[in-house]
Amino acid sequence: MERKTVKFEVKAIDEEAGTFTGYAATFSDKPDSYGDIIKSGAFAKTLKEGKRRIKILWTHNPMEPIGKPLEMAEDEKGLLIKGKLSLGVQRAREVLSLMKDEVITEMSIGYDTIKQDWTDGIRYLKEIKLWDVSPVVFAANPEAVITGVKQAELKPYPNEHSCRLRDPDDFQDDSFRRTTRVSDGKKYSVIMGRLKDEDTMTEQAYRYSVDVWEKGEASSHCKDHDGTFEPAEKQDLKSGRVLSASSIGKVRDALNALQALLEAAEKEPEPGKATLLSEADEEAAELENIVTALKAENDGFDTKKAEERIEAVLAQMRK
């Protein structure tokens, strides 16, 4: 789902009823800050077929619904909405008050692009499926904005293959935006920005998630677009820090076995006790090493090897 934030033009507020009227999106002949132009009629189908499912959320958070649109329609200027905030909800009352005081002056729509055209680096949105309308303090979508050239130059990118189309130094600082496209059923990101001394948006790079794109597929797609490919530096250590349920059970079994061994050793005559304690000490030290490895926070660990070590200790105890 994409998001687009615009300056919210409030036409009227009724505090007692909890209603407000204004434009959630506007039409223009010039591209917006995302490099898009919403064409008149883009909302027609979604308003006809799915209006009842559209909600008013607080900053796109589905856990914080604050109201619903009473009326939504396109006019010559844009998408006009009359919304009702649920005043029994504390957040809704706060939002209404902030709107009145002109603290909240931006509205963001959450949507999927159904039909689009590209011309000279400008995306023309011809059909949009609308999901939500959200009052926002600022444009707060971290996936939609890249703050500048320095961030755009970080590499290799963790968990993303990269395809450079243009040198980022050719672009205006703080003009980069990220959007999503689909190729052969697979989503990838497009980084766009404004070239120096230009107002239109131009493609700078593509990004391919390693969870979706194999290295060879991404490289081929990049080559087809005359780009320079760089594979990702996959960062997957954190995922190994979470033990599976079976691993947790094995750790418990090992600890229980060691406890039983110690209890048995305490009941043996002194010579045998000394021998058993020595074995237990060795096994305890081995278990301590395992647990230490499992708790490693910074370097990660190999779950498969950890499980093999646990199995080895259990096998030794069963002898």
Beta strands, then each sheet from edge to edge (+ up, - down):
strand 1: 2-7
strand 2: 9-14
strand 3: 19-26
strand 4: 36-38
strand 5: 55-58
strand 6: 61-74
strand 7: 78-85
strand 8: 106-119
strand 9: 122-136
strand 10: 160-164
strand 11: 177-183
strand 12: 186-194
strand 13: 201-209
strand 14: 228-230
sheet 1: 1+ 8- 9+ 4+
sheet 2: 1+ 8- 9+ 5+ 6- 7+ 3- 2+
sheet 3: 11+ 12- 13+ 10- 14+
end
